[in-house]
Amino acid sequence: MPSPRIGVIGATGAVGAVTLELLRARGHDNVRVFASSRSAGRELDGRLVEEATPELLEAAELDLALFSVGTSASRELVPHAVRGGAVVVDKSAAYRLEPGIPLVVPEVNGERALEHTGIIANPNCCTIPLTTVLKPLHEAAGLRRIRVATYQSVSGAGASAMERLRAEASGEHDLRMDWDFDGEEFDEESKLREETRKIMELPELPVSATCVRVPVLVGHSEAVWLETEEPLTAEQARALLGAAPSVRLDDVPSPAKAAGLDEVLVGRIRPDRSADNGLALFLACDNLRKGAALNAIQIAELLLRREAVAA
Ligand SMILES: NC(=O)c1ccc[n+]([C@@H]2O[C@H](COP(=O)([O-])OP(=O)(O)OC[C@H]3O[C@@H](n4cnc5c(N)ncnc54)[C@H](OP(=O)(O)O)[C@@H]3O)[C@@H](O)[C@H]2O)c1
C-alpha cells in the first residue's frame, strides 16, 4: 500500500508536536504540517508550516487529516478537509456528541470508527483513559455508577498554558477550574459524562465528575469510584486490568510516571465499602499521548489496517 498522505492541522501546538513525534516514530513519513497564519512559513520538524485555509485543505489531496486546532477552528475547517477527500480525526469538542459521528477509543469501541462518513471524533483527554479502564470492568460485572475527581495538568489547556506555568513562581501555583461554567457545572465535567456514555454505549449511566486543573506540566490523573451490577473484588479487577490493552498496573500512579508512556497507569485498586459492589481506583495518563495524539493516530492506523481510508 502506498504511504498515506497525512495532514497534521494544528502542528505547532502542544498536541501537534506530540503527533509529529509519534508519526515519525511509527514510520509515517508522508506528512504535511498546517497551522494558522501566525505560524505559516515557519519550519517545523524539517517541514514548512502551511496556513490551514479552507481552499488549501480542499485542494491538498490528503488521505488523513489529524486536527488539533480547537473547537471553533475545527468547525470552520474540518468540512473543507472532508470535501477534499480526507478522512478527518478531530480532537476538538466540535463533533464529539454529534449523532452519527463516531467518538472512538480503539480499545473500547474501535469498530465504530468504520461507520464514519468522513469525520471521527477523538474524545476528551480525561474520557480516553477513563473509558480504557472502565471497559474491561464493565464487560466483567456491568457498570452501575461512576464518580470521578480529576487532577488535570496544564498542558491540557495548550502550549501557552504550559508557558505560563513555567514562568510562574512556585509560590503562585494553585488549583484552577478554567473551563466554561454553565451555572451548575463546568463543561469539562459534562463532557466527561456525555462522552463516557456515548463511548461505552450506556446512555443512562450515572456519571458524576469534579474536574480540577493542577500545577503539573504533563499527565492527567483521576480518582474513580465505581459501582458494578455484579460483585467484583479488587483482586478480580486488578487481574482484568492487568490483562487489558493499553493499561499498565502501577501501585501508585502519578503524572510524572505516566508522562511519555503510551499506556494508562492504574493502581490503588481497592474496595469502596461505602457502596454496594463499590470499587475505588486511581489512574494517570499522558494527556498529550493516549489522551490526545496517540489515540487519534491509533484510530487512523485502525482505518488504514481495515482499508477504510483510500491511500
Ligand atoms: N492538550 C491536550 O491535552 C488535549 C487533549 C485532547 C484534545 N485536545 C484538543 O486539541 C486541540 C488543540 O489543543 P492544543 O493543546 O494542542 O492547543 P495549542 O497548544 O493551543 O495549539 C493550537 C494549535 O492550533 C492552531 N490553530 C489555532 N487556530 C487555528 C486556525 N484558525 N487555523 C489553523 N490553525 C489554528 C495553532 O496554530 P498557531 O501556532 O499558528 O497559532 C496551534 O498549532 C483543542 O481542540 C483541544 O481541546 C487537547
The ligand as an SDF file (V2000), in Angstrom:
LIG
                    3D

 48 52  0  0  0  0  0  0  0  0999 V2000
   -3.7510   19.4130   25.1760 N   0  0  0  0  0  0  0  0  0  0  0  0
   -4.4390   18.3010   25.3930 C   0  0  0  0  0  0  0  0  0  0  0  0
   -4.1550   17.5130   26.3200 O   0  0  0  0  0  0  0  0  0  0  0  0
   -5.6040   17.9560   24.5160 C   0  0  0  0  0  0  0  0  0  0  0  0
   -6.1650   16.7020   24.6710 C   0  0  0  0  0  0  0  0  0  0  0  0
   -7.2530   16.3620   23.8780 C   0  0  0  0  0  0  0  0  0  0  0  0
   -7.7330   17.2610   22.9740 C   0  0  0  0  0  0  0  0  0  0  0  0
   -7.1550   18.4740   22.8430 N   0  0  0  0  0  0  0  0  0  0  0  0
   -7.7090   19.3750   21.8550 C   0  0  0  0  0  0  0  0  0  0  0  0
   -6.7780   19.5800   20.8000 O   0  0  0  0  0  0  0  0  0  0  0  0
   -6.8990   20.9070   20.3060 C   0  0  0  0  0  0  0  0  0  0  0  0
   -5.5540   21.6080   20.3460 C   0  0  0  0  0  0  0  0  0  0  0  0
   -5.0330   21.5540   21.6300 O   0  0  0  0  0  0  0  0  0  0  0  0
   -3.5420   22.0020   21.9900 P   0  0  0  0  0  0  0  0  0  0  0  0
   -3.4260   21.7090   23.4340 O   0  0  0  0  0  0  0  0  0  0  0  0
   -2.5450   21.4160   21.0560 O   0  0  0  0  0  0  0  0  0  0  0  0
   -3.6330   23.6000   21.7470 O   0  0  0  0  0  0  0  0  0  0  0  0
   -2.4730   24.6620   21.4300 P   0  0  0  0  0  0  0  0  0  0  0  0
   -1.1880   24.2360   22.0320 O   0  0  0  0  0  0  0  0  0  0  0  0
   -3.0320   25.9810   21.8150 O   0  0  0  0  0  0  0  0  0  0  0  0
   -2.3200   24.5990   19.8450 O   0  0  0  0  0  0  0  0  0  0  0  0
   -3.3130   25.0400   18.9730 C   0  0  0  0  0  0  0  0  0  0  0  0
   -2.8930   24.7560   17.5340 C   0  0  0  0  0  0  0  0  0  0  0  0
   -3.9780   25.0880   16.6660 O   0  0  0  0  0  0  0  0  0  0  0  0
   -3.5250   26.0170   15.6990 C   0  0  0  0  0  0  0  0  0  0  0  0
   -4.6350   26.9190   15.3490 N   0  0  0  0  0  0  0  0  0  0  0  0
   -5.3700   27.6800   16.1760 C   0  0  0  0  0  0  0  0  0  0  0  0
   -6.3260   28.3570   15.4720 N   0  0  0  0  0  0  0  0  0  0  0  0
   -6.1810   27.9850   14.1810 C   0  0  0  0  0  0  0  0  0  0  0  0
   -6.8370   28.3230   12.9750 C   0  0  0  0  0  0  0  0  0  0  0  0
   -7.8670   29.1780   12.9520 N   0  0  0  0  0  0  0  0  0  0  0  0
   -6.4230   27.7640   11.8190 N   0  0  0  0  0  0  0  0  0  0  0  0
   -5.3910   26.8780   11.8250 C   0  0  0  0  0  0  0  0  0  0  0  0
   -4.7250   26.5070   12.9300 N   0  0  0  0  0  0  0  0  0  0  0  0
   -5.1080   27.0620   14.0970 C   0  0  0  0  0  0  0  0  0  0  0  0
   -2.3620   26.7510   16.3470 C   0  0  0  0  0  0  0  0  0  0  0  0
   -1.5680   27.3170   15.3410 O   0  0  0  0  0  0  0  0  0  0  0  0
   -0.6540   28.6500   15.6030 P   0  0  0  0  0  0  0  0  0  0  0  0
    0.6500   28.1560   16.1680 O   0  0  0  0  0  0  0  0  0  0  0  0
   -0.4680   29.1870   14.2010 O   0  0  0  0  0  0  0  0  0  0  0  0
   -1.3950   29.5580   16.4920 O   0  0  0  0  0  0  0  0  0  0  0  0
   -1.6960   25.5710   17.0710 C   0  0  0  0  0  0  0  0  0  0  0  0
   -0.9540   24.8010   16.1390 O   0  0  0  0  0  0  0  0  0  0  0  0
   -8.0080   21.5540   21.1510 C   0  0  0  0  0  0  0  0  0  0  0  0
   -9.2400   21.3640   20.4770 O   0  0  0  0  0  0  0  0  0  0  0  0
   -8.0000   20.7500   22.4000 C   0  0  0  0  0  0  0  0  0  0  0  0
   -9.2460   20.7780   23.0530 O   0  0  0  0  0  0  0  0  0  0  0  0
   -6.0900   18.8510   23.5820 C   0  0  0  0  0  0  0  0  0  0  0  0
  1  2  1  0
  2  3  2  0
  2  4  1  0
  4  5  1  0
  4 48  2  0
  5  6  2  0
  6  7  1  0
  7  8  2  0
  8  9  1  0
  8 48  1  0
  9 10  1  0
  9 46  1  0
 10 11  1  0
 11 12  1  0
 11 44  1  0
 12 13  1  0
 13 14  1  0
 14 15  2  0
 14 16  1  0
 14 17  1  0
 17 18  1  0
 18 19  2  0
 18 20  1  0
 18 21  1  0
 21 22  1  0
 22 23  1  0
 23 24  1  0
 23 42  1  0
 24 25  1  0
 25 26  1  0
 25 36  1  0
 26 27  1  0
 26 35  1  0
 27 28  2  0
 28 29  1  0
 29 30  1  0
 29 35  2  0
 30 31  1  0
 30 32  2  0
 32 33  1  0
 33 34  2  0
 34 35  1  0
 36 37  1  0
 36 42  1  0
 37 38  1  0
 38 39  2  0
 38 40  1  0
 38 41  1  0
 42 43  1  0
 44 45  1  0
 44 46  1  0
 46 47  1  0
M  CHG  2   8   1  16  -1
M  END
$$$$
